[in-house]
Amino acid sequence: MTDATTAQAAACDAVTDDAFLGGAINILQPRTGYRAGLDSVLLAASAAAGGGAAVLDVGAGVGVVGLAVAWRLPHARVRMVERDVRLAALARRNIERNNLAGRVHLIEADVARPASIAVAPGLEAESFDQVLANPPFHVEGRGTAASDPIKAGANAMPDGDLERWVRFMARMARPGGSATVIHRADALQAILGALAGRFGGALVLPIHPREGEPASRVLVRAIKGNRAALQLLPGLVLHNADHSFRPLAEAVLRHGAALSLGNASAGS
């Protein structure tokens, strides 16, 4: 058995079968370690129906973002890029089992390593209308690393890799195309710094767990080559005091509704 086959077999063990978008898509993902959740669905919901058909999901993991985009936008042609062989194997299975192989394709490459991108077919420069990313939230060496290697790789990146991710997104986006990132709220300054000079006209949506609580996430969209000023949007509140979802969050997370950055506060 080759190393690649062994790794793929390992990816198929100890997984759960989880429903997203109210059961519209079903995702195999590791039982322990890295697991996709709300952030992935919110990012996918931000993909604009009128934003163009060619969509790239950067750091796809098991494929939740790309598959949710493809389900929401029947015209979309989605490419997903993932470096971890085990997550990539699961993503391929998820593409097939959700009957989206005709419009969704997985490419194994490390977006922070230019050499791996240079030999990756399907990642032509300036060929995507919308580029989406849910980067690892932490910097390696700051805090305690996860014991699970998949979770560690998905949760933390080397110092400077956020800049490399955005540089890759700029390379992939067509002129006038969009880049959308979901991240921790305290990473906003770093995100805007990485976007500067490449993307502009940023829309920033703070995402709050509950009313009156600080934002825990930000969703940032910017346009390649745009020079417009940043806009800070009214925040999206996810939960009521009883921990149930608010109407807009329920519609987005359970029913596949769009999360328009122009009216994200409506009905929240």
C-alpha positions as CSV (number, residue, x, y, z in Angstrom):
1,M,0.0,0.0,0.0
2,T,1.4,3.4,-1.0
3,D,1.8,6.2,1.5
4,A,-1.0,8.1,-0.3
5,T,-3.3,5.1,-0.1
6,T,-2.5,4.6,3.6
7,A,-3.2,8.3,4.3
8,Q,-6.5,8.1,2.4
9,A,-7.6,5.0,4.3
10,A,-6.7,6.8,7.6
11,A,-8.9,9.7,6.5
12,C,-11.9,7.3,6.1
13,D,-11.6,6.0,9.7
14,A,-13.2,7.6,12.8
15,V,-15.4,10.1,10.9
16,T,-18.9,11.4,11.5
17,D,-21.6,12.0,8.9
18,D,-22.9,15.5,9.6
19,A,-25.8,17.4,8.0
20,F,-25.4,21.0,7.0
21,L,-28.0,23.5,5.7
22,G,-30.8,21.5,7.3
23,G,-29.7,18.3,5.6
24,A,-29.2,19.7,2.1
25,I,-25.6,18.5,2.2
26,N,-24.0,15.7,4.2
27,I,-20.4,15.9,5.3
28,L,-17.9,13.3,6.4
29,Q,-15.4,14.8,8.8
30,P,-13.0,13.6,11.5
31,R,-14.7,12.6,14.7
32,T,-11.9,14.4,16.7
33,G,-9.6,17.2,15.8
34,Y,-10.6,19.8,13.1
35,R,-14.4,20.0,12.5
36,A,-16.2,22.5,10.3
37,G,-19.0,24.5,11.8
38,L,-20.8,27.8,11.8
39,D,-17.9,29.8,10.3
40,S,-17.8,27.7,7.2
41,V,-21.6,28.1,6.6
42,L,-21.5,31.8,7.2
43,L,-18.6,32.2,4.7
44,A,-20.4,30.1,2.1
45,A,-23.6,32.2,2.6
46,S,-21.7,35.3,1.8
47,A,-20.9,34.1,-1.8
48,A,-23.0,36.5,-4.0
49,A,-25.3,35.1,-6.6
50,G,-24.3,38.0,-8.9
51,G,-20.7,37.8,-8.1
52,G,-19.6,35.5,-10.9
53,A,-19.7,31.7,-11.5
54,A,-16.0,30.8,-10.9
55,V,-15.6,30.4,-7.1
56,L,-12.4,29.3,-5.2
57,D,-12.5,27.9,-1.7
58,V,-9.0,28.4,-0.1
59,G,-8.0,25.9,2.6
60,A,-11.1,23.8,2.0
61,G,-10.7,21.2,4.7
62,V,-13.5,18.6,4.2
63,G,-15.2,20.8,1.7
64,V,-18.1,22.4,3.6
65,V,-17.6,25.9,2.2
66,G,-17.3,24.9,-1.4
67,L,-20.1,22.4,-1.3
68,A,-22.5,24.8,0.4
69,V,-21.7,27.4,-2.2
70,A,-22.4,24.9,-5.0
71,W,-25.7,23.9,-3.4
72,R,-26.7,27.6,-2.9
73,L,-25.6,28.8,-6.3
74,P,-26.6,26.3,-9.1
75,H,-24.6,28.3,-11.7
76,A,-21.3,28.2,-9.7
77,R,-18.3,26.3,-10.7
78,V,-16.3,25.7,-7.6
79,R,-12.6,24.8,-7.1
80,M,-11.4,23.8,-3.6
81,V,-7.8,23.8,-2.5
82,E,-6.5,21.8,0.5
83,R,-3.0,20.8,1.6
84,D,-3.7,18.0,4.1
85,V,-4.0,14.7,2.3
86,R,-6.4,13.3,4.9
87,L,-8.8,16.2,4.7
88,A,-8.5,16.3,0.9
89,A,-9.5,12.6,0.7
90,L,-12.6,13.3,2.8
91,A,-13.4,16.4,0.7
92,R,-13.4,14.2,-2.5
93,R,-15.7,11.7,-0.9
94,N,-18.0,14.6,0.1
95,I,-18.1,16.0,-3.4
96,E,-19.1,12.6,-4.8
97,R,-21.7,11.7,-2.1
98,N,-23.4,15.1,-2.5
99,N,-23.6,14.6,-6.3
100,L,-21.6,17.7,-7.1
101,A,-18.7,16.2,-9.0
102,G,-19.8,18.0,-12.1
103,R,-19.3,21.5,-10.7
104,V,-16.9,21.0,-7.7
105,H,-13.3,19.9,-7.9
106,L,-10.6,19.5,-5.2
107,I,-7.0,20.5,-5.8
108,E,-4.2,19.4,-3.4
109,A,-1.8,22.3,-2.8
110,D,-0.4,24.4,-0.1
111,V,-1.4,28.0,-0.8
112,A,1.4,29.4,1.4
113,R,4.0,27.5,-0.7
114,P,4.3,28.9,-4.3
115,A,6.0,25.8,-5.6
116,S,3.0,23.6,-4.8
117,I,0.7,26.0,-6.6
118,A,2.9,26.3,-9.7
119,V,2.3,22.6,-10.5
120,A,-1.4,22.5,-9.6
121,P,-3.7,22.4,-12.7
122,G,-7.0,24.3,-12.2
123,L,-5.4,27.2,-10.3
124,E,-4.8,29.6,-13.2
125,A,-4.0,33.2,-12.2
126,E,-6.8,35.8,-12.3
127,S,-9.5,33.1,-13.2
128,F,-11.9,33.4,-10.2
129,D,-14.7,35.8,-9.7
130,Q,-15.0,35.1,-5.9
131,V,-12.3,33.7,-3.6
132,L,-13.3,32.6,-0.1
133,A,-11.1,31.7,2.8
134,N,-11.5,30.5,6.4
135,P,-7.8,30.6,7.4
136,P,-6.4,29.0,10.6
137,F,-7.2,31.3,13.5
138,H,-3.9,31.1,15.4
139,V,-0.2,31.6,14.9
140,E,2.1,28.7,15.5
141,G,4.1,29.1,18.7
142,R,1.5,31.3,20.4
143,G,-0.5,29.3,22.8
144,T,-0.8,25.5,23.2
145,A,-0.9,23.5,20.0
146,A,-3.6,20.9,19.5
147,S,-2.4,17.3,20.1
148,D,-4.2,16.2,16.9
149,P,-2.1,17.0,13.9
150,I,-5.0,17.7,11.6
151,K,-6.6,20.1,14.2
152,A,-3.2,21.7,14.8
153,G,-2.7,22.4,11.1
154,A,-6.2,23.7,10.6
155,N,-6.2,25.9,13.7
156,A,-2.7,27.4,13.5
157,M,-0.5,28.7,10.7
158,P,3.1,29.9,10.7
159,D,3.7,33.6,11.4
160,G,3.3,35.5,8.1
161,D,1.1,32.9,6.4
162,L,-2.0,35.1,6.6
163,E,-0.2,37.5,4.3
164,R,0.7,34.6,2.0
165,W,-2.9,33.4,1.9
166,V,-4.1,36.9,0.9
167,R,-1.3,37.2,-1.7
168,F,-2.5,33.9,-3.2
169,M,-6.1,35.1,-3.1
170,A,-5.0,38.2,-5.0
171,R,-3.2,36.1,-7.6
172,M,-6.3,33.9,-8.2
173,A,-9.0,36.7,-8.2
174,R,-9.7,38.3,-11.6
175,P,-9.5,42.2,-11.7
176,G,-12.7,43.4,-10.0
177,G,-13.2,40.0,-8.4
178,S,-13.8,39.6,-4.7
179,A,-12.0,38.1,-1.7
180,T,-14.0,37.2,1.4
181,V,-12.4,36.1,4.7
182,I,-13.9,35.0,8.0
183,H,-11.6,35.2,11.0
184,R,-11.4,36.1,14.7
185,A,-12.5,39.7,15.4
186,D,-9.1,40.5,16.9
187,A,-7.5,39.6,13.6
188,L,-9.2,42.4,11.7
189,Q,-6.2,44.7,11.7
190,A,-4.0,41.9,10.2
191,I,-6.6,41.1,7.6
192,L,-6.9,44.7,6.5
193,G,-3.2,45.0,6.4
194,A,-2.8,42.0,4.2
195,L,-5.6,43.2,1.8
196,A,-4.1,46.7,1.5
197,G,-2.6,47.4,-1.9
198,R,-4.3,44.3,-3.4
199,F,-8.0,44.7,-2.5
200,G,-10.1,47.7,-1.5
201,G,-13.6,48.9,-0.8
202,A,-13.7,46.5,2.1
203,L,-17.0,45.6,3.8
204,V,-16.6,44.4,7.4
205,L,-19.4,42.5,9.1
206,P,-18.9,42.0,12.8
207,I,-20.5,38.7,14.1
208,H,-21.7,38.7,17.7
209,P,-22.6,35.6,19.6
210,R,-25.4,37.4,21.5
211,E,-26.8,41.0,21.8
212,G,-24.5,43.2,23.9
213,E,-21.5,40.9,23.6
214,P,-18.3,41.8,21.7
215,A,-17.9,40.4,18.1
216,S,-16.2,37.1,18.1
217,R,-15.8,36.9,14.3
218,V,-15.5,39.3,11.3
219,L,-16.5,38.6,7.8
220,V,-14.5,40.8,5.4
221,R,-15.1,41.2,1.7
222,A,-13.0,43.4,-0.6
223,I,-12.6,43.9,-4.3
224,K,-9.4,43.4,-6.3
225,G,-8.1,46.8,-7.6
226,N,-10.8,48.8,-5.8
227,R,-9.8,52.0,-4.0
228,A,-13.0,52.8,-2.2
229,A,-13.1,53.4,1.6
230,L,-13.8,50.7,4.1
231,Q,-17.3,50.3,5.4
232,L,-18.1,48.9,8.8
233,L,-21.6,47.3,8.6
234,P,-24.1,46.8,11.4
235,G,-23.3,43.6,13.2
236,L,-24.9,40.2,12.8
237,V,-26.2,38.7,16.1
238,L,-26.4,34.9,16.0
239,H,-28.2,33.9,19.2
240,N,-31.0,35.0,21.4
241,A,-30.6,35.0,25.2
242,D,-31.9,31.4,25.3
243,H,-29.2,30.3,22.9
244,S,-31.7,29.8,20.0
245,F,-30.7,31.2,16.7
246,R,-32.1,34.6,15.6
247,P,-34.2,34.6,12.4
248,L,-31.5,35.6,10.0
249,A,-29.0,33.2,11.5
250,E,-31.5,30.4,11.4
251,A,-32.3,31.1,7.8
252,V,-28.6,31.2,6.8
253,L,-27.4,28.2,8.9
254,R,-30.4,25.9,8.6
255,H,-32.0,26.8,5.3
256,G,-29.2,28.0,3.0
257,A,-30.3,31.7,2.8
258,A,-27.8,34.2,1.5
259,L,-25.9,36.5,3.8
260,S,-25.8,39.7,1.9
261,L,-23.1,42.0,3.3
262,G,-25.3,44.9,2.2
263,N,-28.2,44.0,4.5
264,A,-26.8,41.5,7.0
265,S,-28.5,43.3,10.0
266,A,-32.0,43.0,8.5
267,G,-34.1,40.6,10.5
268,S,-31.2,39.7,12.8
